Amino acid sequence: MKQNRGKKQKTPKKELQPKPVREISAAKRRLFSAITFSLPVLFLVILETALQLFHYGGNRALFVSTPDESSVYYGINTEAGRRYFFWGNFVPTPRKDLFLKKKPPNGYRIFVLGGSTTAGFPYGNNVTFTRILQRRLADTFPNRRIEVVNTAFTAINSYALADFMDEILAQQPDALLIYAGHNEFYGALGVASAESIGRIYGVVKTYLKLQKLKTFLLLRDAINGIRKRISGSSENNLNVDDPLATEMSRIVKEREIPLGSRLYDSGKKQFQSNLHDILKKSQNAHVPVIISDLISNARDQKPFVSIQSETLPSAEGVFEQARMLEGDGNYDKARTAYYEAKDLDALRFRASEEFNEIIHRLAAEFSIPLVPMKTVFEKASPHGLIGNNLVVDHLHPNIDGYFLMADAFYNTMRREKLISADWPGQYIKPVSYYRQNWGFTKLDSTYAALTIAHLKGGWPFKESGANLSLYEFNPSTKEDSIVLNILKTGQSTLELGHVELAGFYEQHGDWRRAFDEYRALIYTVPCLDVFYEPTVNLLVSNQQYEQVLALLYDALKYNESFFIYKWIGQMNLSLNYTERGIFFLEK
C-alpha cells in the first residue's frame, strides 16, 4: 500500500469512436459531376469566343466584300486558300472576279470550279477561259447582267471544291461549270500531297468541318509549329522552303504511284466521292451543272517517272512505241499509245483516262451535260494528237487552248439552252472575233513564257540542280524587264506591269499601245472604274471620242457606275447627241 501512496491513479483513456461519414446525396453527386464535366467545356467555349472576338486565323470565308466593306461587290477571299494549305509557306491566290452582293432581277450568275487550268495558268486574269466565256455571253445577251465567277485556285482538288459548295449555293447561282481532276494526288489534302493530313476520306472531311472552329485552328497551328521546330525542315519534301523551287516541286510527297496501286485507287475514290457530293448538292438545290472531261499534253510531254512491273509495261517504252506509230502514220494507234504512256506515268500530275471515265459516268448518273473537251482539243490538233500546239507544259493550255475551252463551254450552254431557250443569232460572234480583238498584249505572252521557263527549269522537268531560269534570263525589251522584276522579286504584279508599260508608251507618245495595255487591265477587272478612268483620259486627250463611247457602252454590260454614265453623257454632248447625252447624265 505504501508503494502506491502519493501516486495518482491513471484514468483509462476513452476509446475514440470514428465519426459517422455523412453520405452525399445522389443529387449532389450529379451536381459535382456536372461541374467537373462543365469546367473544361466552359473553358473551351470561353477560348473559342475569345479567338472569334480577336479574329484568330483571319477571315477564311470564300467570299468577302471587295475591294472594301463599302463595296457593292463580293470577290474571292485571298485568305480562303489557307483552309487547305498550312504545312508549307505557299498559299495560292484566287482570280479577281467580282459579283454583285444583291443579285439583279435580270442577272444570270455562273460559278466555275477547278484548279490551275480553270485559274488560267500561266496567264493573268484577262486570259482565263471564264473571262472569255463571260464576254461572249454578255455580248449574246445584252439585256442580261451575266456574272461568271471563277472560284479556282492553283493546286486545289475536289476536297476544296466540295468544301466550297455551301458558300456557292448561298449566292443564288443559276449554273455551275466544272473543269477539275488533275490535282487529286498532289493538290492540297490529296492522298500523295505534301499538304496532306492522311489518306482516309472520312478523316479529311471531318478535318474540313472542324476548321470552322478557331480553337481547332489554334491547336493545328501549335502542332505545326512544334513539328517545324523538331524537324527543322519538311520531312516529306526537301524543296518546301527552297526559294528557287516551283510549287510543283514543293507539293509532292509520293513520287511514285503505280497505276492500279492502293494509293492510286485512293486518289480515284477521293475524286469520285467528292464529285458525287458536289453533283448531289447541286441537284438538291436545283442548280444546273455542266462538267468537262480533261485534256493533257500526251504527245509532247514524256512520262516523268517510268517504272516497270510484272503486270505493267514501262511508261517510257509505251511512249517510244507511240512515237514509232506516229512516224509510221498510224495516228489512231499512236493516240491510244500516248494516252497509255501518260496513264502509266507514276508521277501523277496528269489525270489518267480512268478519271475521265469517272466524269463521264457521273455525268450520266446525274443526267448533266458533258463538255467533250478532249475530243474538241483532238479535233484542233494535227492528226488528233494533243501536244505543244495547244498546251504549254504537261496540261495547261496556251492562249489558243483557252479560247478553245471557252468556245466548248459556250457551245454546250447554247445546246442545252441555258440562260434562254432562244440564243439571238444576231448577237453571236465567232470565237475567232474575240481571239483577234482580245485585251491581251506582249506583256501577257512574255509573262506566260517566262513563267513556264521557270516551271520547266525545276523538278520534275529537270531531275536535279538549282532552278536558275530567272537568273539566267537576259531581258532585251521593256516587257522582258517588267516581267523579270515581277517574277524575281514578287514586289510587283502583272496588273502593275500593265500600268507601268501604259505610262511608258504615253511618255513616248504612243497612245495606241498605251490603250492596249489599259484595255488588258479592263479585261482583267471589268466591274470596277479603276482602269476605265486612265483609259478614258487617254482617249479624250487624243480626241478619240467615238472610241470612248464604244468602250463605255461595252462597260455597261459589267459596270453600271456613276462614272460610266457621267462619261457616256458627256461624250454624247460633245458629239452633239444632246438628247442622248441628257438621258445618260440624268441616270
C-alpha positions in Angstrom: 0.0 0.0 0.0 2.9 2.3 0.8 4.3 1.9 -2.6 1.1 3.4 -4.2 0.9 6.3 -1.7 1.3 9.7 -3.4 0.8 8.4 -6.9 -2.2 9.4 -8.9 -4.3 6.8 -10.4 -4.3 6.8 -14.2 -7.7 7.2 -15.6 -8.2 5.0 -18.6 -8.5 6.8 -22.0 -11.7 6.8 -23.7 -11.7 4.8 -26.8 -12.1 7.2 -29.9 -15.0 6.4 -32.0 -14.9 7.2 -35.7 -17.3 9.9 -36.8 -20.0 8.6 -38.9 -19.5 9.5 -42.6 -22.2 11.6 -44.0 -23.3 10.1 -47.3 -23.5 12.6 -50.3 -26.9 12.6 -51.8 -27.3 11.4 -55.4 -28.4 14.9 -56.4 -25.1 16.4 -55.1 -23.1 13.7 -56.8 -24.8 14.6 -60.1 -24.1 18.3 -59.5 -20.4 17.7 -58.8 -20.1 15.5 -61.8 -21.8 18.2 -64.0 -19.4 20.8 -62.7 -16.4 18.6 -63.3 -17.5 18.0 -66.8 -18.6 21.6 -67.5 -15.4 23.3 -66.5 -13.3 22.1 -69.5 -16.3 22.7 -71.7 -16.8 26.2 -70.3 -13.0 26.8 -70.8 -13.3 25.8 -74.5 -16.4 27.9 -75.0 -14.6 31.0 -73.5 -11.5 30.2 -75.5 -13.4 29.9 -78.7 -15.4 33.1 -78.0 -12.1 35.0 -77.4 -10.5 33.6 -80.5 -13.6 34.6 -82.6 -13.6 38.0 -81.0 -10.0 38.7 -81.9 -10.4 37.1 -85.3 -7.7 34.4 -84.8 -6.6 33.0 -88.1 -8.3 35.8 -90.0 -11.4 35.6 -92.2 -11.3 32.5 -94.4 -14.7 32.7 -95.9 -14.8 32.0 -99.6 -16.4 35.4 -100.5 -15.7 38.8 -98.9 -16.7 42.4 -99.7 -14.3 43.6 -102.4 -12.4 45.9 -102.8 -13.6 47.1 -99.4 -16.5 46.8 -96.9 -18.5 49.6 -98.6 -18.4 47.9 -102.0 -21.5 46.5 -103.7 -19.4 43.5 -104.8 -18.3 40.3 -103.4 -14.9 38.8 -104.5 -13.0 35.7 -103.8 -11.2 35.9 -100.5 -7.4 35.9 -100.8 -7.2 34.2 -97.5 -9.5 31.3 -98.4 -6.6 29.1 -99.6 -5.3 28.9 -96.0 -8.1 26.5 -95.3 -6.2 23.9 -97.3 -2.5 25.0 -97.2 -0.9 25.0 -93.8 2.3 22.8 -93.7 4.4 25.0 -96.0 4.6 28.7 -96.9 2.7 28.6 -100.2 -0.8 29.9 -100.3 -2.4 30.3 -103.8 -4.2 33.4 -104.7 -7.6 33.5 -106.4 -8.8 35.1 -109.6 -10.0 38.8 -109.5 -13.7 38.0 -110.2 -16.5 40.1 -108.7 -20.2 39.7 -108.4 -23.0 41.9 -107.0 -24.0 41.4 -103.4 -27.6 41.9 -104.4 -28.4 39.8 -107.5 -30.3 42.0 -110.0 -33.6 40.8 -111.5 -32.0 40.4 -114.9 -29.0 38.7 -113.6 -27.6 35.3 -114.6 -24.9 34.0 -112.2 -22.5 31.2 -113.1 -19.9 29.8 -110.7 -16.9 27.9 -112.1 -15.0 25.3 -110.1 -11.5 23.9 -110.8 -7.7 24.1 -110.3 -4.9 25.8 -112.1 -6.2 25.3 -115.6 -9.5 26.9 -114.6 -7.5 29.7 -113.0 -5.8 30.3 -116.3 -2.2 29.4 -115.5 0.3 30.7 -116.7 -1.7 33.8 -117.8 -3.3 36.6 -115.8 -6.9 37.2 -115.0 -7.6 38.5 -118.5 -6.9 35.2 -120.2 -9.0 32.7 -118.2 -11.5 30.7 -120.2 -14.1 32.0 -117.8 -13.4 35.7 -118.6 -13.6 34.8 -122.4 -16.9 33.0 -121.8 -18.3 35.9 -119.8 -17.6 38.4 -122.6 -19.2 36.1 -125.2 -22.3 35.6 -123.1 -22.6 39.3 -122.2 -22.5 40.1 -125.9 -25.0 37.4 -126.7 -27.4 38.6 -124.1 -27.0 42.4 -123.9 -30.1 42.8 -121.7 -28.9 40.4 -119.0 -26.3 41.0 -116.3 -24.1 38.0 -116.9 -21.7 37.1 -114.0 -19.2 34.4 -114.4 -17.4 33.9 -111.1 -14.1 31.8 -111.2 -13.5 30.2 -107.8 -10.4 28.3 -108.9 -7.1 28.2 -107.0 -3.9 26.6 -108.1 -3.1 23.2 -106.5 -6.5 22.5 -105.0 -8.6 19.4 -105.7 -12.1 18.0 -105.3 -11.8 18.3 -101.4 -11.7 22.1 -101.7 -14.4 22.2 -104.4 -16.8 20.2 -102.3 -15.9 22.4 -99.3 -16.9 25.5 -101.4 -20.3 24.2 -102.3 -22.4 25.5 -99.4 -21.0 29.0 -99.8 -21.5 29.0 -103.5 -25.1 27.7 -103.3 -25.9 30.5 -100.8 -25.1 33.1 -103.5 -28.0 32.1 -105.8 -26.2 30.5 -108.7 -28.0 29.9 -112.0 -25.4 27.3 -113.2 -22.2 25.7 -112.2 -19.3 24.8 -114.6 -16.7 22.3 -113.6 -13.2 21.5 -115.0 -11.3 19.6 -112.4 -9.5 16.3 -111.8 -5.7 16.7 -112.4 -4.8 17.6 -108.8 -6.3 14.6 -106.9 -3.0 13.2 -105.9 -0.8 16.3 -105.2 -3.3 19.1 -104.7 -3.8 20.2 -101.1 -5.2 17.3 -98.9 -4.6 14.9 -101.8 -3.5 11.3 -100.9 0.1 11.9 -102.1 0.4 15.7 -101.3 2.9 17.4 -99.0 -0.2 19.3 -97.8 -1.9 16.2 -96.6 -3.4 15.0 -93.3 -3.8 11.4 -94.3 -5.5 9.1 -96.8 -8.7 8.3 -95.1 -11.6 10.1 -96.8 -13.8 10.5 -93.7 -10.9 11.9 -91.6 -10.2 14.6 -94.2 -13.9 15.6 -94.4 -14.1 15.8 -90.6 -11.0 17.9 -90.6 -12.6 20.4 -93.1 -15.6 20.7 -90.8 -13.6 21.2 -87.7 -11.7 24.1 -89.4 -14.7 26.3 -88.7 -13.7 26.3 -85.1 -11.0 28.8 -84.1 -9.9 26.5 -81.2 -9.2 23.8 -83.7 -7.1 26.2 -85.8 -5.1 27.2 -82.7 -4.4 23.6 -81.9 -3.4 22.8 -85.5 -1.1 25.8 -85.7 0.5 24.8 -82.4 1.2 21.3 -83.6 2.5 22.6 -86.9 4.9 25.0 -85.1 6.2 22.2 -82.9 6.6 19.9 -85.9 8.7 22.6 -87.7 10.9 23.2 -84.7 11.6 19.5 -84.3 12.2 18.6 -87.9 13.9 21.9 -88.9 12.5 21.4 -92.4 9.8 19.3 -94.0 10.5 15.6 -93.6 8.4 14.9 -96.7 9.8 17.3 -99.2 13.2 19.0 -99.1 12.1 21.6 -101.6 9.4 23.0 -99.4 11.5 26.0 -98.2 13.7 26.4 -101.3 13.1 29.9 -102.6 14.1 28.8 -106.1 11.8 25.8 -106.2 8.5 25.8 -108.0 5.2 25.0 -106.3 5.1 21.9 -108.5 8.2 20.6 -106.8 7.1 21.6 -103.3 3.7 19.9 -103.3 4.8 16.3 -104.0 5.1 13.8 -101.1 5.0 10.5 -103.0 6.9 10.5 -106.3 5.9 7.0 -107.5 2.2 6.0 -107.7 1.9 3.0 -110.0 -1.3 2.6 -112.0 -3.7 0.3 -110.0 -1.8 0.6 -106.7 -3.6 1.2 -103.4 -2.5 4.8 -103.4 -3.7 5.3 -106.9 -7.1 3.8 -106.1 -7.4 6.0 -103.1 -7.0 9.1 -105.3 -9.7 7.8 -107.7 -12.1 7.1 -104.8 -11.4 10.5 -103.3 -12.3 12.2 -106.7 -15.4 10.1 -107.3 -16.7 10.6 -103.8 -16.2 14.4 -103.7 -17.5 14.9 -107.3 -20.6 12.8 -106.4 -21.2 15.1 -103.3 -20.9 18.2 -105.5 -23.4 17.0 -108.0 -25.8 15.7 -105.4 -25.8 19.1 -103.6 -26.3 20.9 -106.9 -29.2 18.5 -107.8 -30.9 19.1 -104.4 -30.6 22.8 -104.9 -31.9 22.6 -108.4 -28.8 24.3 -109.9 -27.8 23.1 -113.4 -24.3 21.8 -113.8 -22.1 21.4 -116.9 -19.0 19.3 -116.5 -16.0 18.8 -118.8 -13.6 15.9 -119.3 -9.9 16.6 -119.1 -7.1 17.2 -121.6 -3.3 16.7 -121.2 -0.2 17.1 -123.3 0.1 13.4 -124.2 2.1 13.8 -127.4 4.9 16.2 -126.4 5.3 15.5 -122.6 7.3 12.4 -122.0 6.4 10.4 -118.8 8.1 12.0 -115.8 8.6 8.7 -113.9 8.7 5.4 -115.7 8.6 2.1 -113.7 8.0 -1.4 -114.9 6.4 -4.3 -113.1 5.3 -7.9 -113.8 1.9 -6.7 -114.8 2.5 -3.3 -116.4 4.9 -2.1 -119.2 7.1 0.9 -118.6 5.7 4.3 -119.4 8.8 5.3 -121.4 8.6 2.1 -123.5 5.0 2.7 -124.4 5.8 6.4 -125.2 8.5 5.4 -127.6 6.1 2.9 -129.2 3.6 5.8 -129.7 6.4 7.8 -131.4 7.0 5.0 -133.8 3.4 4.5 -134.6 3.0 8.3 -135.3 6.1 8.1 -137.5 4.5 5.3 -139.5 1.3 7.3 -140.0 -0.8 5.1 -137.7 -2.3 8.0 -135.8 -5.2 6.3 -134.2 -3.0 3.7 -132.6 -0.4 6.3 -131.7 -3.0 8.3 -129.9 -4.1 5.3 -127.9 -0.4 4.6 -127.0 0.3 8.2 -126.0 -2.7 8.1 -123.6 -1.5 4.8 -122.2 2.0 6.1 -121.6 0.5 9.1 -119.8 -1.6 6.8 -117.6 1.5 4.7 -116.8 3.5 7.8 -115.7 4.0 7.1 -112.0 4.3 10.8 -111.2 0.7 11.7 -111.2 0.4 15.3 -112.3 -1.8 14.4 -115.2 -5.1 12.6 -114.6 -5.4 9.2 -116.1 -8.2 8.3 -118.5 -9.9 6.5 -115.7 -10.6 9.9 -114.2 -12.3 10.9 -117.5 -14.3 7.7 -117.2 -15.5 8.8 -113.7 -16.5 12.2 -115.1 -18.5 10.5 -117.9 -20.1 8.0 -115.6 -21.2 10.6 -113.0 -22.5 12.9 -115.8 -24.7 10.1 -117.0 -25.8 9.2 -113.5 -26.9 12.8 -112.7 -28.1 13.5 -116.3 -25.9 16.6 -116.7 -24.4 17.9 -119.9 -20.8 16.9 -120.6 -18.3 19.1 -122.5 -16.2 16.7 -124.6 -13.1 18.8 -124.2 -10.7 16.0 -125.0 -12.5 15.5 -128.4 -12.5 19.3 -129.0 -8.8 19.5 -128.5 -8.1 16.4 -130.6 -10.0 17.9 -133.5 -8.0 21.1 -133.2 -4.7 19.1 -133.2 -2.7 17.7 -136.1 -3.7 14.0 -136.6 -5.8 14.3 -133.3 -2.6 14.2 -131.2 -2.8 16.9 -128.4 0.6 18.4 -127.8 2.5 21.7 -127.7 0.2 23.1 -130.4 -2.4 23.8 -127.7 -0.6 23.1 -124.3 2.3 25.0 -122.8 3.6 22.3 -120.4 2.1 19.0 -119.3 -1.5 20.1 -119.1 -2.1 23.8 -119.1 -3.5 25.3 -122.4 -1.9 28.1 -124.3 -3.9 31.2 -125.2 -5.4 29.4 -128.2 -6.3 26.5 -126.0 -8.1 28.7 -123.5 -10.2 30.3 -126.3 -11.0 26.7 -127.4 -12.1 25.8 -123.8 -14.3 28.9 -123.7 -15.9 28.0 -127.0 -16.6 24.5 -125.9 -18.4 25.6 -122.8 -20.3 28.3 -124.7 -21.5 25.8 -127.4 -22.6 23.3 -124.7 -24.5 26.0 -122.8 -26.2 27.1 -126.1 -27.1 23.5 -127.0 -28.6 22.9 -123.5 -30.5 26.3 -123.8 -29.1 27.7 -120.5 -29.9 31.3 -119.9 -32.6 31.3 -122.6 -34.3 28.9 -125.0 -33.6 31.5 -127.7 -30.0 32.5 -128.3 -30.3 35.5 -130.6 -28.1 34.8 -133.7 -27.6 38.5 -134.5 -25.5 38.9 -131.3 -23.4 35.8 -131.7 -19.9 36.4 -132.9 -17.4 33.5 -133.7 -14.7 32.8 -131.2 -12.1 34.0 -133.8 -13.5 37.5 -133.5 -12.7 37.5 -129.7 -9.3 36.0 -130.3 -8.4 38.7 -132.7 -9.7 41.6 -130.6 -8.9 40.5 -127.1 -7.4 42.6 -124.3 -4.0 40.8 -124.4 -0.6 42.3 -125.1 3.0 41.2 -125.5 3.4 41.7 -121.8 0.9 38.9 -121.1 2.6 36.5 -123.5 6.1 37.4 -122.1 4.8 36.8 -118.6 3.4 33.4 -119.5 6.6 32.3 -121.4 8.9 33.2 -118.5 6.6 31.6 -116.0 6.7 28.4 -118.0 10.5 28.7 -118.4 10.8 28.9 -114.6 8.4 25.9 -114.2 10.4 23.8 -116.6 13.7 24.9 -115.1 12.9 22.9 -112.0 11.9 19.4 -110.9 10.3 17.3 -112.4 11.1 18.7 -115.8 14.7 18.8 -114.7 16.0 16.0 -112.5 18.4 17.9 -110.3 20.2 21.2 -109.8 19.1 24.7 -108.8 16.4 26.4 -110.8 18.3 29.4 -112.3 15.9 30.1 -115.2 15.0 33.6 -113.9 18.6 34.5 -113.1 20.0 33.3 -116.5 17.3 35.2 -118.4 18.7 38.3 -120.2 15.9 40.9 -120.8 16.0 42.6 -124.2 12.8 44.5 -124.2 10.8 46.7 -121.8 8.3 43.9 -121.4 11.1 41.5 -120.5 12.4 43.7 -117.8 9.0 44.3 -116.3 8.1 40.6 -116.2 11.5 39.6 -114.8 11.1 42.1 -112.0 7.6 40.7 -111.2 8.7 37.1 -111.1 12.1 37.6 -109.3 11.1 40.0 -106.6 7.5 39.3 -106.1 7.1 43.0 -105.3 5.0 43.8 -108.3 2.1 42.2 -110.2 1.1 41.7 -113.8 -1.5 44.4 -113.4 1.0 46.9 -112.1 3.2 45.9 -115.0 0.5 46.8 -117.5 0.1 50.2 -115.7 3.9 50.8 -115.9 4.0 49.9 -119.6 1.0 52.1 -120.4 2.7 55.0 -118.8 5.9 54.3 -120.7 4.1 54.3 -124.0 2.2 57.5 -123.1 5.5 59.2 -122.3 6.8 58.2 -125.7 3.6 59.5 -127.5 2.3 56.0 -128.5 -1.3 56.3 -127.3 -2.5 53.2 -129.2 -0.1 50.9 -127.5 -0.9 52.6 -124.2 -4.5 51.9 -124.9 -3.8 48.2 -125.5 -2.2 48.0 -122.0 -5.2 49.7 -120.4 -7.6 47.5 -122.3 -5.9 44.4 -121.0 -6.5 45.8 -117.5 -10.1 46.4 -118.2 -10.4 42.8 -119.3 -8.8 41.8 -116.1 -11.3 43.6 -113.8 -14.2 44.8 -115.9 -16.5 45.6 -112.9 -14.6 48.5 -111.4 -13.9 52.1 -112.5 -10.2 51.9 -111.6 -8.9 51.0 -115.1 -11.6 52.8 -117.1 -10.5 56.2 -115.7 -7.0 56.3 -117.2 -8.3 54.7 -120.4 -10.9 57.4 -120.9 -8.5 60.2 -120.0 -6.0 58.8 -122.6 -8.6 58.6 -125.3 -10.1 62.0 -124.6 -6.7 63.6 -124.6 -6.1 62.2 -128.0 -9.6 63.2 -129.2 -10.8 59.6 -129.7 -14.4 60.4 -128.7 -16.1 57.7 -130.7 -13.7 55.1 -129.2 -14.5 56.4 -125.7 -18.2 55.9 -126.4 -17.7 52.4 -127.7 -15.6 51.5 -124.7 -18.2 52.9 -122.2 -21.2 51.3 -123.9 -19.4 48.0 -123.6 -18.6 48.7 -120.0 -22.3 48.9 -119.1 -22.6 45.1 -119.5 -20.3 44.8 -116.4 -20.3 48.1 -114.6 -23.3 50.5 -114.3 -21.5 53.1 -112.2 -21.9 56.8 -111.9 -18.5 57.3 -113.6 -19.6 55.3 -116.7 -23.0 57.1 -117.0 -21.4 60.5 -116.5 -18.8 60.0 -119.2 -21.3 58.5 -121.7 -23.4 61.6 -121.2 -20.5 64.0 -121.6 -19.2 62.2 -124.7 -22.7 62.3 -126.3 -23.0 66.0 -125.6 -19.5 66.6 -127.0 -20.6 64.8 -130.2 -23.8 66.9 -130.4 -26.0 63.9 -129.4 -27.8 66.2 -126.9 -30.9 64.2 -126.1 -28.9 61.0 -125.6 -26.4 62.9 -123.5 -29.0 64.3 -121.2 -30.6 60.9 -120.8 -27.4 59.3 -119.5 -26.5 62.2 -117.3 -29.9 62.0 -115.6 -29.3 58.3 -114.9 
